[in-house]
Amino acid sequence: MVDYHLHTPLCHHALGSPSEYLEIARQKGLCEIGFADHYPLGLLGIKPQSEVSMSPDELAGYIREIRALGANEKEIKVKLGVEVDYVPGKKKKLAQLLARDPFDFVIGSIHFMEDWDFTHPLYTSRYETDSLLEIYRCYFNLLWQACASGLFDIIGHVDVIKKFDYRLPESVMESYWRQTARVLKENGLCFELNTSGKAAPVCEFYPGRRLLELCFQEGVPVTLGSDAHGPEQVGRYFDDAIRLLKEIGYRELAVFSKRQRSFLPLE
């Protein structure tokens, strides 16, 4: 089994050393892990209200640490990834930046709508004051732009906009789910079943069952990620996640090396 979404303390909201994450992965019988800490927002000229990514001068050290961890490990494959915020207008710059470094995979995620970090628990008031329909429209438009950007290998927590359980009716969401599955397929992308949503107020994986079903119908490959921000979270809820994927019909997980995709059996 694989866990392709592990963080480090460099993002300012995670605990534990990479070697501690690796040890928990060993105890849980994982065969492959991928670190995907938050790419420096400072390299994109962005300074959010709260520090949520590594600084530009920490990126080289992060790369060295994860590669050294992998080089010294004989049982578990350790992949070097990064989680990158999609920011409109920064596509060319980001493509140049990502080409400089030897990542095995790049996760593209949406955390910001302009200056609003809508995934941060300190900034949820806008869900109450703004139009929820407009919030969802803006989020999914950004998500589809990210998918079409050509920057990413994996799309992270595709429906994270539901994190704090502010949700639209399923009758409204059906068109969003269908369009998202189509856009993922058209752009040759993989998505993750991110299990961290089960520990969030929404109490549901990202994505939920309906979008998983549509992605399977479209033939969109999937990988697994715990979005661990502490060693104890590595592989969390994976038994439930694997059961769900098998019920829907998935039989393999995507893995990456030097940004090339291959597959492992879903066991």
C-alpha positions in Angstrom: 0.0 0.0 0.0 1.1 3.6 -0.6 0.7 6.9 1.1 1.5 9.8 -1.3 0.6 12.8 0.8 2.9 13.4 3.8 3.9 16.7 5.2 6.9 18.0 7.3 7.3 20.7 9.9 8.5 23.0 7.2 4.9 23.9 6.4 4.4 25.4 9.9 1.4 23.3 10.7 2.9 19.7 10.9 4.9 17.9 13.5 7.4 15.1 13.4 10.5 14.4 11.3 10.4 12.6 7.9 12.2 9.6 9.5 9.4 9.3 12.0 6.8 9.3 9.3 8.8 6.6 7.6 8.9 4.5 10.7 5.1 4.6 11.1 4.8 3.6 7.4 7.0 0.6 8.1 4.9 -0.4 11.1 1.8 -0.2 9.0 3.2 -2.3 6.2 3.3 0.3 3.5 5.5 -0.4 0.5 5.8 3.2 -0.8 5.4 6.7 0.6 5.6 10.1 -0.9 6.4 13.4 0.9 4.4 16.3 -0.5 5.0 19.3 1.6 3.7 22.7 0.7 5.7 24.4 -2.1 7.0 27.9 -1.1 4.3 30.4 -1.7 7.0 33.0 -1.5 8.4 31.9 -4.8 5.1 32.9 -6.3 5.2 36.3 -4.6 2.4 35.3 -2.2 2.3 36.1 1.5 -0.8 34.6 3.1 -2.3 35.7 6.4 -0.8 32.6 8.1 2.4 30.8 7.3 1.3 27.6 5.6 4.2 26.6 3.4 8.0 26.3 3.5 10.1 29.4 2.8 12.0 29.7 -0.5 15.3 29.1 1.2 14.1 25.9 2.8 13.2 24.1 -0.5 16.7 22.9 -1.3 17.1 21.4 2.2 13.7 19.7 1.9 14.7 18.1 -1.3 18.1 16.9 0.1 16.5 15.5 3.2 13.8 13.4 1.4 16.2 12.2 -1.2 18.7 11.1 1.5 16.0 9.4 3.4 15.1 7.4 0.3 18.7 6.6 -0.5 19.2 5.1 2.9 16.0 3.0 3.0 15.9 -0.5 1.7 12.4 -1.7 2.5 10.1 1.2 1.5 10.3 3.3 -1.6 10.5 7.0 -0.6 9.3 9.4 -3.3 10.0 13.1 -3.4 6.9 15.1 -4.1 5.5 18.5 -3.4 2.0 20.0 -3.0 1.7 23.2 -5.1 -1.1 25.8 -4.9 -2.6 26.7 -8.2 -2.6 30.4 -8.5 -4.1 32.1 -11.6 -1.6 34.1 -13.6 1.4 32.2 -12.3 1.4 29.3 -14.7 4.5 30.2 -16.7 6.5 31.1 -13.6 5.5 28.0 -11.8 6.3 25.7 -14.8 9.8 27.2 -14.8 10.3 26.7 -11.1 9.0 23.1 -11.0 11.3 22.2 -13.9 14.4 23.0 -11.8 13.9 20.3 -9.2 13.9 16.5 -9.3 10.4 15.8 -8.1 8.8 12.4 -8.5 5.4 13.9 -8.5 3.6 17.2 -8.1 0.2 17.5 -6.4 -1.9 20.5 -7.5 -4.3 21.8 -4.9 -6.6 24.8 -4.3 -6.4 26.4 -0.9 -6.9 30.0 -1.8 -9.6 32.0 -3.5 -7.7 35.3 -4.0 -6.6 36.2 -0.5 -9.0 33.8 1.3 -7.5 30.6 2.7 -10.8 28.8 2.8 -9.3 25.6 4.2 -7.9 27.3 7.3 -10.1 27.0 10.5 -9.4 30.6 11.5 -11.0 32.0 8.3 -14.4 30.2 8.0 -16.6 33.2 8.6 -17.0 33.9 4.9 -18.9 30.6 4.5 -21.6 32.3 6.6 -21.5 35.8 5.0 -20.9 35.0 1.3 -23.1 33.1 -1.2 -22.3 29.4 -0.9 -23.3 28.9 -4.5 -20.8 31.5 -5.6 -18.1 30.1 -3.3 -18.5 26.7 -4.9 -18.7 28.1 -8.4 -15.4 30.0 -7.8 -13.7 26.9 -6.3 -14.6 24.5 -9.1 -13.6 27.0 -11.8 -10.2 27.3 -10.2 -10.0 23.5 -9.9 -10.7 23.0 -13.6 -8.2 25.7 -14.5 -5.6 23.8 -12.4 -6.4 20.6 -14.2 -6.0 22.2 -17.6 -2.7 24.0 -16.6 -0.4 21.0 -17.4 1.5 21.7 -14.2 0.5 18.8 -12.1 0.5 15.0 -11.9 -2.0 14.5 -9.2 -5.0 16.7 -8.1 -5.2 16.9 -4.4 -8.3 16.7 -2.2 -10.5 17.6 -5.2 -13.6 18.6 -3.2 -11.9 20.1 -0.1 -14.3 23.1 -0.4 -16.7 20.9 1.7 -14.2 20.6 4.6 -16.2 22.6 7.2 -19.4 20.9 6.1 -20.8 23.9 4.3 -22.4 21.9 1.4 -24.8 22.4 -1.5 -27.5 19.8 -2.3 -26.4 16.8 -4.3 -28.9 17.8 -7.0 -26.7 21.0 -7.5 -23.4 19.2 -7.1 -24.1 16.5 -9.7 -23.0 18.8 -12.6 -19.9 19.7 -10.7 -19.0 16.1 -10.1 -19.5 15.2 -13.7 -17.5 18.1 -15.1 -14.7 17.4 -12.6 -14.4 13.8 -13.7 -14.4 14.8 -17.4 -11.8 17.4 -16.9 -9.5 15.0 -15.0 -9.8 12.5 -17.8 -9.3 15.0 -20.6 -6.1 16.3 -19.0 -4.6 12.9 -18.3 -4.5 13.4 -14.6 -4.6 11.3 -11.5 -6.4 12.2 -8.4 -6.0 11.2 -4.8 -8.4 9.6 -2.4 -7.4 11.9 0.5 -8.5 10.3 3.8 -8.0 13.4 5.9 -11.5 14.6 5.3 -12.8 11.9 7.6 -11.1 13.8 10.5 -12.5 17.1 9.3 -15.9 18.6 10.2 -17.3 17.1 7.0 -16.4 13.6 8.2 -16.0 12.3 4.6 -13.1 11.4 2.3 -12.0 13.8 -0.4 -13.6 13.1 -2.8 -16.9 11.5 -1.7 -18.4 8.4 -3.2 -20.3 10.0 -6.0 -17.3 11.7 -7.6 -15.3 8.5 -7.0 -17.9 6.6 -9.0 -17.8 9.1 -11.9 -14.0 9.1 -11.9 -14.0 5.3 -12.2 -16.5 5.4 -15.0 -14.3 7.9 -16.8 -11.2 5.8 -16.3 -9.4 8.4 -14.1 -6.5 6.8 -12.1 -6.4 7.2 -8.4 -3.7 7.2 -5.7 -4.0 7.2 -1.9 -2.9 10.0 0.5 -3.5 10.5 4.2 -2.5 14.2 4.1 -0.6 13.4 7.3 0.6 16.4 9.4 2.0 14.1 12.1 3.6 10.7 12.0 0.6 9.1 13.8 -1.6 10.1 10.8 0.3 8.1 8.2 -2.0 5.7 6.5 -5.0 6.8 8.5 -8.4 5.3 7.6 -6.8 3.3 4.8 -8.7 0.1 5.5 -12.0 2.1 4.9 -10.5 3.8 1.8 -9.4 0.6 0.2 -12.7 -1.1 0.9 -14.5 1.9 -0.8 -12.2 1.9 -3.8 -12.7 -1.8 -4.4 -16.5 -1.5 -4.0 -16.5 1.2 -6.8 -14.3 -1.0 -9.0 -10.7 0.3 -8.7 -8.1 -2.5 -8.7 -4.8 -0.5 -8.9 -3.2 2.6 -7.5 -1.1 5.1 -9.4 2.5 5.7 -8.3 5.1 8.0 -9.7 8.9 8.2 -10.4 10.5 11.2 -12.0 7.0 12.4 -12.9 6.2 9.2 -14.8 3.1 7.3 -13.8 2.9 3.5 -13.2 0.6 1.3 -11.2 0.5 -1.1 -8.3 -2.2 -3.6 -7.5 -4.8 -2.4 -4.9 -4.4 -4.9 -2.1 
